[in-house]
């Protein structure tokens, strides 16, 4: 006898199956995600859950990071795109003499 194969959303799992899910993935399921493509081209993310009676493909909600789309957004996110550090007005203090030792940093 073969097991039933069932696709179900996590929110529709029974309390018992949700408990089994939590035991199987106590530290999260990120490393076990599968991207499942439907015949119409849409897709969803899921993880597996096995019981004695059935093999479940459990749909889970996933937040996917997107790439920055254009340079202006990248500038806003990272600041200036220039490699220049500082400005022409930045100067080093002139009052340090050559005979003064630099301050030493303590142990971390």
C-alpha positions in Angstrom: 0.0 0.0 0.0 1.4 3.4 -0.9 1.1 6.5 1.2 -1.3 9.3 0.2 0.5 12.4 -1.2 -1.1 15.6 0.1 -0.4 19.2 -0.6 -1.6 21.4 2.2 -1.0 24.9 3.5 0.6 25.1 7.0 -2.4 27.0 8.4 -4.7 24.1 7.4 -2.7 21.4 9.2 -4.3 19.9 12.2 -2.9 20.7 15.6 -1.3 17.2 15.7 0.4 17.7 12.4 1.6 21.2 13.3 3.2 19.7 16.4 4.9 17.1 14.2 6.1 19.9 11.9 7.6 21.8 14.8 9.4 18.7 16.0 10.8 18.0 12.5 12.0 21.6 12.1 12.8 22.8 15.6 15.4 25.4 14.2 13.4 26.4 11.2 12.9 25.1 7.7 15.0 27.5 5.6 17.5 24.9 4.6 14.7 22.5 3.5 12.6 24.8 1.3 11.6 23.7 -2.2 10.3 26.0 -4.9 7.4 24.1 -6.5 6.2 25.3 -9.9 2.6 24.8 -10.9 1.6 24.0 -14.5 0.4 27.5 -15.1 3.9 29.0 -14.2 3.0 30.2 -10.7 5.0 28.7 -7.9 5.0 28.3 -4.1 7.5 27.2 -1.4 7.0 24.1 0.5 8.7 21.6 2.8 8.0 17.9 3.3 6.4 16.2 6.3 6.1 12.4 6.6 3.6 10.5 8.7 2.7 6.8 8.7 -0.5 7.5 6.7 0.7 10.2 4.3 3.5 12.2 2.7 2.7 15.9 3.0 4.0 18.8 0.9 3.4 21.7 3.3 3.1 25.1 1.7 4.8 27.8 3.8 5.0 31.6 3.4 8.4 32.9 2.5 9.7 36.5 2.3 12.1 36.7 -0.6 14.7 39.5 -0.8 14.7 41.4 -4.1 17.7 43.0 -5.8 18.1 46.7 -5.9 16.7 47.6 -9.3 18.5 50.7 -10.3 21.5 52.8 -9.4 19.5 55.6 -7.7 18.0 53.2 -5.2 21.5 51.8 -4.6 22.8 55.3 -4.0 20.0 56.0 -1.5 20.8 52.7 0.3 24.6 52.8 0.3 25.2 56.6 0.2 27.4 58.1 -2.5 28.7 55.9 -5.2 32.1 57.8 -5.0 35.2 56.1 -3.8 36.4 59.4 -2.3 36.6 59.4 1.4 36.5 62.7 3.2 36.6 66.1 1.6 39.2 68.7 0.7 38.4 70.6 3.9 39.5 67.6 6.0 42.9 68.1 7.6 45.1 66.3 10.0 45.9 68.0 13.3 49.2 69.9 13.1 49.8 70.2 16.8 51.1 66.6 17.2 54.9 66.7 17.5 57.1 64.0 16.2 58.5 63.4 19.7 55.1 62.5 21.1 54.3 58.8 21.0 51.0 57.7 19.7 48.4 56.6 22.2 48.3 52.9 22.7 45.0 51.0 22.9 44.4 48.8 25.8 43.5 45.1 25.6 40.2 44.1 24.3 
